[in-house]
């Protein structure tokens, strides 16, 4: 539990010239209530205690939280708070003690009979007895920092889960394609054993640290799967796989053999249908660039032949390149998985929410979705039609793919032409 309690300076200003802490700039009592709602369960506050605290807060004057000359105080009697909450006075008394002694949110100064009041004398001096929230105000910066940390951990956890899902799919597809042809291969057997050892749900990882360990595990397995794929394709004389098989507008899937026999859990076989697939008949009319009218099929073919992973890297935005390079590490050229992971890293920065990404991934697969995000990211600075709503554009591209009219190659050609113009 976060340790929030801290000592409060007992040296108060004279009553005729008070000066009290106030909420941070642009924060009011309502925002403070939201902050407490965000962090309460993570600092060990029960729902019942939180309700008591919020009821006491609402008994204060909102202006006292931002006026350095006034101290926000609750003067309501325990019986009144208890009536509002449907509790008994003894429960409210325990809540006050917990808020004061355990959390350090209030300073309790009441009369011997528990009475609370604010009296202003004729000479202007005020006398107050009640629950002071000055200690809570002094803890607000720490609470805000804690909320920021929670938000970061949630976002980081979400990114890791998406990456792990893509890495798992990559491993599975390698097993589906080659396990039947090479049933005695020791590396494939070890990869399959590692795959079936993974929990089916991410809820099995109770901490962020455990999820990070799993991510490293799936990353290592995916890299092993890529190495095995290259090895087997070289043995059979097939072309090396890389980024290109993912982006050609074709109904063929370069990785998935629908008739393959795979010795993996039956409950996850259905995942294969979500890994790279292309839209049918995507010779279509317009991408995000200016329709690419006049671009011949021969031009498209030549462009695809020259579209190496490194060239695709240079079509990306500077921010995307940063993440691609990070995932590429010491390898000479980036792989498809480097582009996929980099696109996931960019989601939060582009403001693309989880549902938009999930819908795109389910429709287009991992790599085509990554290419969509790459194109959207770069076109934020399109000279004529810059993108202001990346999430909305991704949803539109998903619908176009479902209709069989998404022209990724045309959009990539448009980026390439802009590179020539800018270069």
Secondary structure, DSSP 8 states (H G I E B T S, - for coil): --------------GGG-------TT--HHHHHHHHHHHGGGTT--HHHHHHHHHHHTTS-GGGGT-TTS--EE---HHHHHHHHT--HHHHHHHHHHHHHTS---EEE--TT---EEEE-TTS-EEEEEEE-HHHHHHHHHHHHHHHHHHHHHHHHHHHHHHHHHHHHHHHHHHHHHTTT-TT-HHHHHHHHHHHHS-SSGGG--SHHHHHHHHHHHHHHHHHHHHHHHHHHHHHT----SSHHHHSSSS--SS--TT----S-GGGGGGGGGSS---TT---S--SSSTTTT--HHHHHHHHHH--HHHHHHHS-HHHHHHHHHHHTTSSS--HHHHHHHHHHHHHHHT--HHHHHHHHHHH-HHHHHHHHHHHHHGGG-SSS--S-HHHHHHHHHHHHHTT---HHHHHHHHHHHHHHH-
